[in-house]
């Protein structure tokens, strides 16, 4: 990867596009350029299977005439004036959207911080292949591993340029490096598979390829010879951090302002009430230096700030973009994300803050329960909170992991689950969603 973004030329082009939109009839407009560069290599059983490289600069223009809005997208090389005219013509025949509009001028960022998100390290395809091969070899070397699903390594970057007609102009870029491997243990109908991975903004921070491979192999072998367990109610279920991140994602979905406005969240009437077990906090910080999901400004040019979304179990904030905030009679908190030609609210560096006890102490305190390492299926209803997922993991007996378990289903309602969470202290903040090991009491387990 070369320079972060050729920001001067892209900003100039975006500014021209906005100016032209105003000249041909728009009341207001913004232009976005999303730049991406990526290179990846996948291998299997010691051979390179695929090498990919891609580059794109995707332009989009959003124009407003009163409350009528239209958006158009284009690739580099388009005619600026034609694109502006097309967008304005579309807006003139579009139905009114009472909540559409740019962010309020008072909210746009006049300056924004450098969050140290970009690593210019160039990684060759050969080096990516070497890392993937090393990860796979280390996984295959673990006793009991019988085959490979494949391994991969990638390097890339993404950048955003944003210009608005009411004075915002800015850009930033973030790099991304990753390594992953998946393997199989056992033979025939008794095979099990698992994987491990790492993803970082800075190349030097990546876990060693051999370490990733070793972890993948060991995770897989531990799953051999699983048993089923009897159906039971009031089972304490422990989610390992990898699975717990998905659980925190459900919390984020339930407090997303767009879902609340659409009345598709089961927490839509719960602002100011206790929705999570007392003592627990959910934080979100877009300005974390070197944060996996950091951004100096959002997709509307608003600079967000660190917030405690749920404090001591009490719901304090929704994730809000300008349009979602208007619909709810509130004010944006800088969580707008560009998705194609639309803006919708989303979390940034989201975390379920850790508790005080170690995961080992948490498991010992449970005595008997189920430790989940993987969830299967999408059985979560965000309208009602009903939760039902297939699961694999390990049975807990006498406060220790006793034997592997598969082909079970865990079920409850997220409203109840949120109130029964106990968090350990082993949080890893390298991903955009961070969570420690958590235990949830009172779930139903369907087994044999």
Order of alpha helices (4+ residues) and beta strands (2+ residues): alpha-beta-beta-beta-alpha-alpha-beta-beta-beta-alpha-beta-alpha-alpha-beta-beta-beta-alpha-beta-beta-beta-alpha-beta-beta-beta-alpha-beta-beta-beta
